[in-house]
Amino acid sequence: MRLRIYAKTTDEAKVFTDIATKYDFNVDVKSGKNYADGKSLLGVCSLCSSLPLDIDAHGGTSEQYSAFVNDIKAAGLIRRKKG
C-alpha cells in the first residue's frame, strides 16, 4: 500500500511515527532517493525537509491498511494539492 503524506514539522513527524508504531506491519518512508523506517522518529525527521513523503506499508491486511490511512487522514497529514 502506497500513499503520500506531508509532514513539515517535528510534531507532525512524531504524529506519523506514533500512528505507524500502532500497526504490526512494515512502514517505509521515502523522499527522493532517501529511505527511512516509518516507525523511527529520527529517520522520519531526517526526511521532513523534503516534501512530500512517500509511504510504503507492507506485510499487513487490507483492514489494517484502511485503518492506517484513516488515522493518517484524521491527523491531517494527507492534504490536497493547492492550485
C-alpha positions in Angstrom: 0.0 0.0 0.0 1.4 3.4 -1.0 0.4 6.9 -0.2 1.9 10.4 0.1 1.9 12.5 3.2 3.1 16.0 4.2 5.0 16.3 7.5 6.6 19.7 7.7 7.4 19.8 11.4 8.9 17.5 14.0 5.5 17.5 15.7 3.9 16.1 12.5 6.7 13.6 12.1 6.0 12.4 15.7 2.3 12.1 15.0 3.1 10.0 12.0 5.6 7.7 13.8 3.1 7.3 16.7 0.5 6.1 14.2 2.9 3.9 12.3 4.1 2.1 15.6 0.5 1.2 16.4 0.4 -1.3 13.5 2.2 -4.6 13.1 3.4 -4.2 9.6 6.4 -2.5 8.0 6.2 1.2 7.1 8.9 2.7 4.9 9.2 6.4 4.1 10.9 7.7 1.0 11.9 11.2 -0.1 13.8 11.3 -3.4 16.5 8.6 -3.1 16.5 8.5 0.7 14.6 6.0 2.8 13.8 5.7 6.5 11.9 3.4 8.8 8.5 4.9 9.2 8.5 3.9 12.9 11.7 5.9 13.6 11.2 9.5 14.6 14.8 10.3 13.8 14.5 8.7 10.4 11.3 10.4 9.5 12.5 13.8 10.8 15.6 13.5 8.6 13.3 13.4 5.6 10.8 16.1 6.7 12.6 19.0 5.0 11.9 17.3 1.6 8.2 17.2 0.8 6.2 15.2 0.1 7.0 11.9 1.8 6.1 8.7 0.0 4.9 5.9 2.3 5.1 2.2 1.5 3.4 -0.1 4.0 3.7 -3.8 3.6 3.1 -7.0 5.4 -0.4 -6.2 6.7 -4.0 -6.9 5.8 -6.3 -4.6 3.8 -8.3 -3.9 7.0 -5.1 -2.8 8.8 -4.1 -0.6 5.8 -7.5 1.0 5.8 -7.3 1.8 9.5 -3.7 3.2 9.0 -4.9 5.5 6.2 -7.9 6.7 8.2 -5.6 7.5 11.2 -3.2 9.5 8.9 -6.2 11.4 7.3 -7.6 12.1 10.8 -4.2 13.6 11.8 -4.3 15.9 8.8 -1.1 14.5 7.2 -2.8 13.9 3.8 -3.5 17.2 2.1 -4.9 18.2 -1.2 -2.5 19.9 -3.6 -3.2 23.6 -3.7 -3.6 25.3 -7.1 
